[in-house]
């Protein structure tokens, strides 16, 4: 299902499939970039594991006065367990 969504995303005119790359953790993936808002310099970039179709990293660049942001996904999946808040330590 995710793979089909990424294939559909890649057909949009403003989306670029950059090809193979590695994420900040050194994991191999395929990079896809797209504008966050039309007419603005802000860009989104997904690095996707081509074998599992899971997102490895989501980056946002070109945010005026905010800098760039990188979100690395270390684990993802389905659960029925209610999340607990992070530790304050």
C-alpha positions as CSV (number, residue, x, y, z in Angstrom):
1,X,0.0,0.0,0.0
2,X,2.8,2.5,0.9
3,X,4.7,1.6,-2.2
4,X,1.7,2.5,-4.4
5,X,1.3,5.9,-2.5
6,X,5.0,6.7,-3.2
7,X,4.6,5.8,-6.9
8,X,1.6,8.1,-7.1
9,X,3.6,10.9,-5.3
10,X,6.5,10.5,-7.8
11,X,4.1,11.3,-10.7
12,X,3.2,14.8,-9.4
13,X,4.9,17.5,-11.5
14,X,6.8,19.3,-8.6
15,X,8.1,16.0,-7.1
16,X,11.6,14.8,-7.9
17,X,12.9,11.3,-7.3
18,X,16.6,12.0,-6.6
19,X,17.6,8.3,-6.5
20,X,19.7,6.3,-4.1
21,X,21.2,7.9,-1.1
22,X,21.8,7.2,2.6
23,X,20.1,8.7,5.6
24,X,21.9,10.3,8.6
25,X,22.2,6.8,10.2
26,X,23.9,5.4,7.1
27,X,20.9,3.4,6.0
28,X,20.4,3.1,2.2
29,X,17.2,4.5,0.7
30,X,15.7,6.5,-2.2
31,X,15.3,10.3,-1.8
32,X,12.2,12.1,-3.0
33,X,11.9,15.9,-2.8
34,X,8.9,18.1,-3.0
35,X,7.8,21.7,-2.3
36,X,6.1,22.2,1.1
37,X,4.2,25.3,-0.1
38,X,4.0,26.6,-3.7
39,X,6.0,29.7,-4.3
40,X,8.1,29.3,-1.1
41,X,11.7,28.0,-0.8
42,X,10.7,25.4,1.8
43,X,11.3,21.8,0.5
44,X,10.5,18.5,2.0
45,X,12.7,15.4,1.4
46,X,11.8,11.8,2.2
47,X,14.4,9.1,2.3
48,X,12.5,5.8,1.8
49,X,13.7,2.2,2.3
50,X,13.0,0.7,-1.2
51,X,12.6,-2.8,0.3
52,X,10.0,-2.0,3.0
53,X,8.6,1.3,1.7
54,X,9.1,2.7,5.2
55,X,10.2,6.3,5.7
56,X,13.7,6.5,7.1
57,X,14.1,10.3,7.3
58,X,11.9,13.3,6.7
59,X,13.8,16.6,6.1
60,X,12.6,20.1,5.7
61,X,14.9,22.7,4.3
62,X,14.7,26.4,3.4
63,X,12.4,27.5,6.2
64,X,12.9,31.2,6.5
65,X,14.2,32.2,10.0
66,X,13.7,28.7,11.3
67,X,16.6,26.7,9.8
68,X,16.5,23.2,8.5
69,X,14.9,20.2,10.3
70,X,15.7,16.5,10.1
71,X,13.5,13.8,11.6
72,X,15.1,10.3,11.6
73,X,12.7,7.4,12.0
74,X,14.4,4.7,14.0
75,X,11.3,2.5,14.4
76,X,7.8,2.4,13.0
77,X,5.0,-0.1,13.0
78,X,1.5,-0.9,14.3
79,X,0.6,-1.3,17.9
80,X,-2.4,-1.5,20.2
81,X,-0.3,-0.2,23.1
82,X,-1.0,3.3,24.4
83,X,2.1,5.5,24.2
84,X,3.7,6.7,27.4
85,X,5.2,10.2,27.7
86,X,9.0,10.6,27.4
87,X,11.1,10.6,30.5
88,X,12.1,14.0,31.9
89,X,15.7,12.7,32.5
